[in-house]
Amino acid sequence: MDSLRGLLSETGLMRERVRVEIEWLIALSDAGLAELTPLSQSAREFLRSLAADFGSSGAARIKEIERVTNHDVKAVEYFLKEAVAGNAELARAAEFIHFGCTSEDINNGAYALMIGAARTRALRPALEALITRLRTLAHRHAAVAMLSRTHGQTASPTTLGKEFANVLARLERAVAVFDRVELLAKMNGAVGNYNAHLVAAPELDWETLARRFVESLGLVFNPYTIQIEPHDYMAELFDAIARINTILIDLDRDLWGYVSLGYFRQKLKAGEVGSSTMPHKVNPIDFENSEGNLGVANALLRHFSEKLPVSRWQRDLTDSTVLRNIGVALGHALLGWDSCIRGLDKLELEPERIAADLDAAWEVLAEPIQTVMRRYGVANPYEQLKELTRGRRITAADLAAFIDQLEIPLEAKVRLRALTPATYTGKAAELASRI
């Protein structure tokens, strides 16, 4: 997806590494080291422009250096030293680039910034678009009665709007969890203890400096780590996205079924073909594409959440390859969300088909009749309705005759006689309208 490519590509990772290295150098210059005085405003602007203007040429140069170093983060360090070599002030400060850092001090901040940007700029807007569509459909169809199908069999009616409202409520809760996940970072050296920092400059409060630096990036400081930030927050975030995807897979499958039942027709698109041999077909391909992409995304996301928090002793590199696939997983999720939106936008209601299903399912009124019978102490109400309705075709006349012979108050009979499958929807319309 275009909205993710610039954020989660390798070039995007390099850009954020450059940014973290630069901001750390600036923070060090303000820390009070006698050997590194505060950088001038022009030096700061020059450094920050290296990140702001970072593009394909910078990425290509870093890859050239990496072919020699065989180390991606060291290549970024050397790239920056090259970039400042012509600036006398920054050239004097060049050895403070990557000062006290292990590679993961740079990487963990870079990944957190990438993920944060993806959440804010790409994922959250797509989710908001989905939420808006579902709310619109819940309100528009709040009072459209629809036959329920528990276990695939006729069941107590609901409304179409209430079904959309159910999904919306689930999605909003899941998105709230997604929004709450804090993005953590650390800047504490090779095994998380500021070992080299305290030897080189014991007079500085390195933990406070690290906290201030991490928070200046808009991230949450993690004071307790091994060589890597342990990725628990990533697991939380990826689990939250997977939960969103699971809710939408449920929606995709239900809507696929309702299209199959004829409750919806799909808007036609000029030139589109549904089948290479059956000209009449208009397939629910958007919901199928959504389900497929969300399944791929969840397979990756669940692996991430299980694998990333596990690191042998203080550090192993198995997370590195996995992290490079974050963009793949989020790309499939975003494709799935987009396909779902496309499918929702194509739906057109077939009210006659929905009404016909209701009118052919008078047996669903066995539930309210036996419940009223229970209230007034009629013996064996469930068993009586079971004998009347189970596995049989029931008409309005059949139910009317049954109600007439009941020994219940007249007002209860009148209320039951007035019921139809289309009016037996409880608070569904109210619930859908107020979401």
C-alpha positions, -999 to +999 in steps of 0.1 A: +000+000+000+013+034-010+006+049+024+029+024+041+056+021+015+075+053+025+071+045+062+080+008+065+103+002+036+141-003+041+146+033+031+121+043+057+140+023+083+173+040+073+157+074+075+145+068+111+179+054+121+195+086+107+170+106+127+177+088+160+214+091+155+211+128+148+188+135+177+211+116+201+241+136+190+221+168+196+210+156+230+246+147+239+257+182+230+232+196+255+242+171+282+271+192+297+301+173+284+332+195+284+344+179+251+311+184+233+296+219+236+260+226+226+257+226+188+249+258+171+214+264+156+228+261+121+245+228+129+213+214+143+193+225+112+219+209+090+218+176+109+180+175+109+179+182+072+198+150+067+168+131+081+141+153+067+155+152+031+167+115+033+157+096+002+169+071-023+204+086-028+211+085+009+198+049+011+220+039-018+251+053-002+243+035+031+240+002+012+273+009-005+289+013+029+271-017+043+286-039+015+320-032+032+309-032+069+284-060+066+266-041+094+236-020+087+237+004+117+274+009+115+269+019+079+245+046+090+271+059+115+297+061+087+272+077+064+266+105+089+303+110+095+308+114+057+279+138+056+293+161+083+329+159+072+327+193+053+313+211+083+340+222+107+318+223+138+302+189+132+335+173+120+349+181+155+319+163+170+319+133+146+331+108+172+301+115+193+279+101+166+267+067+180+284+075+213+277+049+240+252+032+216+247-004+207+229-009+174+197-017+192+197+017+208+192+031+173+171+003+159+145+002+187+138+039+184+137+037+146+112+009+146+090+025+172+090+057+152+081+038+120+053+019+137+040+051+153+039+069+119+022+039+103-004+038+130-011+076+128-009+082+091-021+050+075-038+025+098-058+048+120-074+067+090-084+034+074-100+022+106-119+055+110-132+051+075-144+016+083-160+028+115-178+056+097-192+032+070-205+008+097-221+036+117-238+049+086-251+015+077-263+008+113-283+041+113-296+037+078-309+002+083-317+004+120-354-005+114-350-030+086-362-062+101-342-093+091-345-130+099-317-142+122-301-176+114-286-191+145-269-224+135-280-215+100-316-221+110-344-196+112-343-177+145-357-147+164-356-116+140-332-087+144-326-057+122-300-052+096-288-020+113-284-039+146-262-064+129-239-036+117-241-020+151-229-052+167-198-052+145-192-015+151-193-019+188-168-047+187-146-028+163-146+004+184-135-016+215-107-033+196-096+000+181-095+016+215-071-011+226-050-005+195-049+032+202-038+027+239-007+006+231+024+027+242+054+027+219+085+020+240+121+027+235+154+025+253+189+041+251+210+023+276+238+006+259+250-030+252+231-049+279+208-021+293+230-009+322+248+022+308+281+003+314+303+023+289+285+055+296+294+055+333+331+047+325+334+074+299+314+102+318+305+092+353+295+127+362+264+125+339+230+112+350+227+089+320+193+074+329+177+108+331+194+118+298+182+086+281+146+091+294+145+127+283+159+117+248+134+089+243+105+111+254+117+139+230+110+114+202+074+110+213+081+075+227+077+060+262+110+052+280+116+016+291+143+016+319+145-022+322+159-040+291+185-064+279+204-053+248+171-050+230+139-033+240+120-066+246+092-059+220+064-066+244+046-034+232+049-047+196+033-079+206+005-059+223+000-038+192+001-067+167-023-087+188-046-057+188-044-055+150-050-092+147-082-088+169-094-061+146-088-083+116-107-112+132-137-091+138-136-080+102-132-115+089-164-123+108-181-094+091-167-104+057-181-139+060-215-127+072-219-102+044-207-128+019-236-150+031-262-122+030-252-114-006-256-151-013-291-150+003-300-121-019-304-096+010-280-074-009-272-068-045-239-053-055-235-021-075-223-029-110-191-016-124-188-010-161-167-036-178-164-058-148-168-096-152-179-120-125-171-153-142-152-163-173-181-186-183-212-175-164-222-140-176-248-134-149-224-135-119-216-106-097-193-121-071-187-107-036-150-105-044-143-075-021-153-095+010-134-125-003-103-104-009-106-088+025-109-122+042-079-136+024-056-106+031-067-104+067-059-141+071-024-136+058-019-106+080-030-125+111-007-154+103+023-130+103+011-108+132+006-138+155+040-150+147+054-116+155+037-114+188+049-149+198+085-145+185+096-109+190+094-109+229+117-140+230+155-134+229+182-158+240+200-144+271+208-107+265+205-108+227+201-129+196+194-117+161+163-138+153+141-107+157+160-088+130+146-107+100+111-109+116+110-071+121+118-065+084+083-081+076+062-056+097+054-038+065+042-070+048+018-078+076+005-043+080+002-040+042-020-071+041-041-057+069-046-024+052-055-042+019-081-062+038-096-031+054-097-013+021-114-043+004-140-044+031-147-007+027-151-013-011-175-041-005-196-021+019-198+007-005-212-016-032-240-030-011-276-022-021-305-035-001-331-059-015-359-052+009-384-075-009-361-105-004-355-098+033-393-094+038-401-126+020-377-146+042-394-131+073-429-139+060-419-175+054-407-180+090-437-176+113-423-204+134-399-179+150-429-165+170-429-197+191-404-180+213-426-150+224-458-172+226-442-197+250-426-169+270-460-152+275-475-186+284-448-190+311-457-157+326-494-167+331-487-202+344-498-223+314-485-258+318-457-271+296-456-240+273-422-249+257-433-284+250-466-273+235-448-249+211-422-276+203-449-300+193-466-274+172-436-259+154-405-281+154-395-292+120-429-280+105-440-253+082-461-229+102-485-202+090-499-171+106-533-189+108-517-219+127-504-195+153-536-175+155-556-207+162-531-218+189-532-183+206-570-182+206-573-214+226-548-203+253-560-195+288-543-162+291-556-126+295-573-111+265-548-083+263-519-108+261-538-126+233-543-094+214-506-085+218-495-120+205-520-119+176-505-086+165-470-099+162-454-108+129-419-119+122-412-084+109-423-067+141-407-092+165-374-074+167-373-062+203-350-032+209-329-038+178-339-006+160-333+015+191-300-001+198-288+004+162-301+040+160-282+052+192-248+037+185 
